């Protein structure tokens, strides 16, 4: 059972996540010969304050 985690800054809509989940599920199912019902996708939404780039905080 593949478990896929997607980490991103908060602010994406449920519709955007739904579309991404559908596409990733399709791609993994086709390329790894896995039943789509066995593919789990977890979205981890983070506040911009939780990110830093080049040593500088985003929040």
Secondary structure, DSSP 8 states (H G I E B T S, - for coil): --EEEEEEES---HHHHHHHHHHHHHHHHHHHT--GGG-EEEEEEE-GGG-EETTEE--
